[in-house]
Amino acid sequence: MSNELLKVTNLVKNFEIRVNNGARRKKRIVQAVTNVSFSLDKGQTLGLVGESGSGKTTVGRCILRLIEPTSGSVAFEGQDLGSLKFEELRALRRKMQIVFQDPFASLDPKMTVGASISEPLIVQGVPGDHADKVIELLELVGLSADHAQRFPHEFSGGQRQRIGVARALALSPALIVLDEPVSALDVSIQAGVVNLFEDLQSRLGVSYIFIAHDLSVVRHIADRVAVMYLGKIVEIGDQETVYANPTHPYTKALLSAVPLPDPKTERSRTRIMLEGDVPSPVNPPSGCRFRTRCWKAQDVCAQEEPMLTVRPSGQMSACHFPES
């Protein structure tokens, strides 16, 4: 029996924008996600990392069909989500939930915490009195029954994010997309929320897609890591392998910026400083999209797009001149 929960194949998402062209405005197509493919097993966490604008959040929302993919396929428990009718997709959404980045904007300020947590149960037509379930969920995420009658503005950022997690867990999902769930929180609060995610996974067996730009947080929670740059995955593999032996120059540059807890080691290592800005997704570079900022770029990088290739260390990366 397969342990695979989610399979994403050649996912593409285009957005249409209008740009100024002198006195006229011209339509242009931005490919926010380009041929992204990966799989996720039950009870596993995939860390999706990269700079702002790399397409991480768009991938997460396409998987849940909060936005419609332009092409490609997303299979959840063997079912192609693109082929499902509205009612079928609605029923399947019990098993797929999301925790948003901003823990305040994602909660209705006019609804009590209890009402927000019970709303998914009402929308999905779960019968019965939901009060006991709400208390159970609040206690599961480290809050108390008394919090059910309060409003979002009465809580700290970390507490609001725990409320968002409780709401996501209301329907006992198999998959939760965590869209930068700790980036809006104080550093002192982040560890507690990340530890909560790990505890819930060990107790409930839920799978995560953990979207983040902080590689130190991803290292703590992820089983596998996918690094994105300008809409494409440039490296993917087991967390330990990618962090110990990055084979794509972009991954190596990102990891060199992660501070180390040992002051002596931190002072002795060399940080890779990327030159230039991330190119516009409206007009991405030919060939390798990272070549305009890469210290290893050669003529072939502008002429041929590198494919994801299995490296001797086990992960896959898209580079003509991978790191050894």
C-alpha positions as CSV (number, residue, x, y, z in Angstrom):
1,M,0.0,0.0,0.0
2,S,1.4,3.4,-1.0
3,N,2.2,5.9,1.7
4,E,2.0,8.8,-0.7
5,L,-0.5,11.5,0.3
6,L,0.0,14.2,-2.3
7,K,1.6,14.3,-5.8
8,V,2.1,17.5,-7.7
9,T,3.1,17.1,-11.3
10,N,4.3,20.0,-13.7
11,L,2.3,22.6,-11.9
12,V,2.0,25.9,-13.7
13,K,0.3,29.1,-12.7
14,N,0.1,32.2,-14.9
15,F,-1.2,35.6,-14.0
16,E,-2.2,38.3,-16.4
17,I,-1.1,41.8,-15.6
18,R,-1.1,45.2,-17.4
19,V,2.1,47.2,-17.7
20,N,2.6,50.7,-19.0
21,N,3.8,50.9,-22.5
22,G,4.1,54.6,-23.2
23,A,0.5,56.0,-23.5
24,R,-1.0,52.5,-23.6
25,R,-1.2,49.7,-21.1
26,K,-0.2,46.3,-22.5
27,K,-1.2,42.9,-21.2
28,R,1.6,40.6,-20.1
29,I,1.7,37.1,-18.7
30,V,3.6,36.4,-15.5
31,Q,4.4,32.8,-14.9
32,A,4.5,32.7,-11.1
33,V,5.0,28.9,-11.0
34,T,6.7,26.9,-13.7
35,N,6.6,23.1,-13.9
36,V,6.8,22.4,-10.2
37,S,6.7,18.7,-9.2
38,F,7.1,16.9,-5.9
39,S,5.4,14.3,-3.7
40,L,4.5,14.2,0.0
41,D,4.1,11.1,2.2
42,K,1.6,10.7,5.0
43,G,2.9,12.1,8.3
44,Q,5.8,14.0,6.5
45,T,6.7,17.6,6.3
46,L,8.0,19.3,3.1
47,G,9.7,22.6,3.6
48,L,9.2,25.0,0.7
49,V,11.8,27.7,0.9
50,G,13.0,30.7,-1.2
51,E,13.1,34.5,-1.4
52,S,10.0,36.6,-1.5
53,G,8.4,36.3,-5.0
54,S,9.8,32.8,-5.6
55,G,6.2,31.3,-6.0
56,K,6.1,29.4,-2.7
57,T,2.7,30.7,-1.5
58,T,1.2,30.4,-5.0
59,V,2.2,26.7,-5.1
60,G,0.4,26.2,-1.7
61,R,-2.8,27.9,-2.8
62,C,-2.8,26.0,-6.2
63,I,-2.6,22.7,-4.3
64,L,-5.7,23.6,-2.3
65,R,-7.3,25.2,-5.4
66,L,-7.8,28.5,-3.6
67,I,-6.5,29.7,-6.9
68,E,-6.9,27.6,-10.1
69,P,-3.7,26.3,-11.6
70,T,-3.1,27.1,-15.3
71,S,-1.9,23.6,-16.0
72,G,-0.4,20.5,-14.4
73,S,-2.0,18.1,-11.9
74,V,-2.5,17.8,-8.2
75,A,-3.4,14.4,-6.9
76,F,-4.5,14.0,-3.2
77,E,-4.9,10.4,-2.0
78,G,-4.9,9.3,-5.6
79,Q,-7.6,11.7,-6.7
80,D,-6.9,14.3,-9.3
81,L,-8.3,17.6,-7.8
82,G,-8.6,19.2,-11.2
83,S,-11.2,16.6,-12.3
84,L,-13.4,17.0,-9.2
85,K,-16.8,18.8,-9.4
86,F,-17.5,21.5,-6.8
87,E,-19.4,19.3,-4.3
88,E,-16.7,16.6,-4.6
89,L,-14.0,19.1,-4.0
90,R,-15.8,20.7,-1.1
91,A,-16.1,17.3,0.6
92,L,-12.4,16.6,0.0
93,R,-11.4,19.9,1.5
94,R,-12.2,18.5,5.0
95,K,-8.8,16.7,4.6
96,M,-6.9,19.8,3.3
97,Q,-6.6,23.0,5.4
98,I,-4.3,26.1,5.6
99,V,-2.8,28.3,8.3
100,F,-2.2,31.8,6.9
101,Q,0.8,34.0,7.5
102,D,-1.0,36.9,9.3
103,P,-2.6,35.5,12.5
104,F,-4.8,38.7,12.9
105,A,-6.0,39.3,9.3
106,S,-7.0,35.6,9.0
107,L,-9.5,35.8,11.9
108,D,-12.8,37.7,11.7
109,P,-12.5,40.5,14.4
110,K,-16.3,40.5,14.9
111,M,-16.4,36.7,15.7
112,T,-15.5,35.1,19.0
113,V,-12.7,32.6,18.9
114,G,-15.2,29.8,19.5
115,A,-17.3,30.9,16.6
116,S,-14.3,31.1,14.3
117,I,-13.1,27.6,15.3
118,S,-16.6,26.1,14.9
119,E,-17.2,27.7,11.5
120,P,-15.6,24.9,9.4
121,L,-17.8,22.4,11.2
122,I,-20.9,24.4,10.4
123,V,-19.9,24.9,6.7
124,Q,-19.2,21.2,6.3
125,G,-22.5,20.3,7.9
126,V,-21.0,18.4,10.9
127,P,-24.1,17.7,13.1
128,G,-24.3,18.3,16.9
129,D,-23.3,20.9,19.4
130,H,-19.8,22.0,18.6
131,A,-19.0,23.6,22.0
132,D,-17.1,20.5,23.4
133,K,-15.2,20.2,20.1
134,V,-14.1,23.8,20.3
135,I,-12.8,23.4,23.9
136,E,-11.0,20.2,22.9
137,L,-9.3,22.0,20.0
138,L,-8.3,25.0,22.1
139,E,-6.7,22.7,24.7
140,L,-5.0,20.8,22.0
141,V,-3.1,23.9,20.8
142,G,-2.2,25.1,24.4
143,L,-5.1,27.4,25.1
144,S,-8.0,27.2,27.6
145,A,-11.8,26.8,27.4
146,D,-12.2,30.4,28.7
147,H,-10.6,31.7,25.5
148,A,-13.6,30.6,23.4
149,Q,-15.7,33.6,24.4
150,R,-13.0,36.2,23.6
151,F,-12.3,38.1,20.4
152,P,-9.1,38.0,18.3
153,H,-7.9,41.5,19.5
154,E,-7.6,40.2,23.0
155,F,-4.8,37.8,22.2
156,S,-1.1,38.1,21.3
157,G,0.3,37.2,17.9
158,G,1.4,33.7,19.0
159,Q,-2.0,33.0,20.6
160,R,-3.8,34.1,17.5
161,Q,-1.7,31.8,15.4
162,R,-2.6,28.9,17.8
163,I,-6.3,29.8,17.2
164,G,-5.7,29.6,13.5
165,V,-4.1,26.1,14.0
166,A,-7.1,25.0,16.1
167,R,-9.5,26.1,13.3
168,A,-7.4,24.2,10.7
169,L,-7.6,21.1,12.8
170,A,-11.4,21.3,13.3
171,L,-12.1,18.8,10.5
172,S,-9.2,16.4,11.3
173,P,-7.3,17.1,8.0
174,A,-4.6,14.9,6.6
175,L,-2.7,17.8,5.1
176,I,-2.2,21.4,6.3
177,V,-0.4,24.0,4.3
178,L,1.5,26.3,6.7
179,D,2.0,29.6,4.8
180,E,4.9,31.3,6.6
181,P,3.1,30.6,10.0
182,V,5.8,32.1,12.2
183,S,7.2,34.9,10.1
184,A,4.9,37.5,11.7
185,L,5.8,36.4,15.2
186,D,8.5,37.5,17.6
187,V,11.5,35.2,17.7
188,S,10.8,34.3,21.3
189,I,7.3,33.0,20.2
190,Q,8.4,31.2,17.0
191,A,10.0,28.2,18.8
192,G,6.8,27.5,20.8
193,V,4.6,27.5,17.7
194,V,7.0,25.3,15.7
195,N,7.2,22.9,18.6
196,L,3.4,22.8,18.6
197,F,3.4,21.8,15.0
198,E,5.8,19.0,15.7
199,D,3.7,17.8,18.7
200,L,0.5,17.8,16.7
201,Q,2.2,15.9,13.9
202,S,3.4,13.2,16.2
203,R,0.0,12.9,17.9
204,L,-2.3,13.2,14.9
205,G,-0.2,12.0,12.0
206,V,-0.9,15.1,9.9
207,S,1.3,16.1,7.0
208,Y,2.6,19.6,6.4
209,I,3.7,21.8,3.6
210,F,5.8,24.3,5.5
211,I,6.3,27.5,3.4
212,A,9.0,29.8,4.8
213,H,12.0,31.9,3.9
214,D,13.8,31.2,7.2
215,L,15.9,28.2,6.6
216,S,16.8,27.7,10.3
217,V,13.1,27.1,11.1
218,V,12.6,24.8,8.1
219,R,15.6,22.7,9.2
220,H,14.0,22.2,12.6
221,I,10.7,20.8,11.3
222,A,11.1,19.5,7.7
223,D,11.8,16.0,6.6
224,R,12.3,17.1,3.0
225,V,13.2,20.5,1.5
226,A,12.4,22.1,-1.8
227,V,14.2,25.3,-2.7
228,M,12.4,27.6,-5.2
229,Y,13.8,30.4,-7.3
230,L,11.7,32.6,-9.6
231,G,8.9,30.1,-9.9
232,K,10.9,26.9,-10.2
233,I,12.3,24.3,-7.9
234,V,16.1,24.4,-8.1
235,E,16.9,21.8,-5.5
236,I,14.9,19.1,-3.6
237,G,15.9,16.3,-1.3
238,D,16.0,15.1,2.3
239,Q,16.6,17.9,4.8
240,E,19.8,16.5,6.2
241,T,21.3,16.0,2.8
242,V,20.4,19.4,1.4
243,Y,21.6,21.2,4.5
244,A,24.8,19.2,4.8
245,N,25.7,19.2,1.1
246,P,23.9,21.7,-1.0
247,T,24.5,21.2,-4.7
248,H,22.8,24.2,-6.2
249,P,24.7,27.6,-5.9
250,Y,21.5,29.3,-4.8
251,T,20.9,26.8,-2.0
252,K,24.5,27.2,-0.9
253,A,24.1,31.0,-0.9
254,L,20.9,30.8,1.2
255,L,22.5,28.5,3.7
256,S,25.5,30.7,4.1
257,A,23.2,33.5,5.3
258,V,21.8,31.3,8.2
259,P,23.5,32.3,11.5
260,L,25.2,29.6,13.4
261,P,24.9,29.3,17.3
262,D,28.7,28.8,17.6
263,P,30.4,32.2,17.5
264,K,33.8,30.7,16.5
265,T,32.3,28.8,13.6
266,E,30.2,31.8,12.6
267,R,33.3,34.1,12.5
268,S,35.4,31.7,10.5
269,R,33.0,30.9,7.7
270,T,32.6,32.8,4.5
271,R,29.2,34.2,3.6
272,I,28.2,34.2,-0.1
273,M,26.9,37.6,-1.1
274,L,24.6,37.4,-4.2
275,E,25.0,40.4,-6.5
276,G,22.1,42.1,-8.2
277,D,18.3,41.8,-7.7
278,V,15.9,38.9,-8.4
279,P,15.0,39.3,-12.1
280,S,11.4,40.2,-13.0
281,P,9.1,37.2,-13.5
282,V,7.5,39.2,-16.4
283,N,10.8,38.7,-18.3
284,P,12.9,35.9,-16.7
285,P,16.4,35.2,-18.0
286,S,16.9,32.7,-20.7
287,G,18.3,29.3,-19.8
288,C,19.0,29.1,-16.1
289,R,17.0,31.7,-14.2
290,F,19.7,32.0,-11.5
291,R,22.5,32.7,-13.9
292,T,22.3,36.5,-13.6
293,R,23.4,36.3,-10.0
294,C,25.5,33.1,-10.1
295,W,29.3,33.2,-9.7
296,K,29.6,29.9,-11.7
297,A,27.6,31.0,-14.8
298,Q,28.9,30.3,-18.3
299,D,27.6,30.5,-21.8
300,V,25.7,27.3,-21.6
301,C,23.7,28.6,-18.7
302,A,22.2,31.3,-20.9
303,Q,21.5,28.8,-23.8
304,E,20.1,25.7,-22.1
305,E,17.8,25.4,-19.1
306,P,19.2,22.9,-16.6
307,M,16.9,20.0,-15.6
308,L,16.5,18.6,-12.1
309,T,19.1,15.8,-12.0
310,V,19.9,13.3,-9.2
311,R,23.2,14.0,-7.6
312,P,25.6,11.5,-6.0
313,S,24.6,12.7,-2.5
314,G,20.9,11.8,-3.3
315,Q,19.1,15.1,-3.8
316,M,18.0,16.6,-7.1
317,S,19.2,20.0,-8.4
318,A,18.9,22.0,-11.6
319,C,22.4,23.3,-12.4
320,H,24.9,22.8,-15.2
321,F,27.8,23.2,-12.7
322,P,26.6,21.8,-9.4
323,E,28.5,22.3,-6.2
324,S,30.5,19.2,-5.1
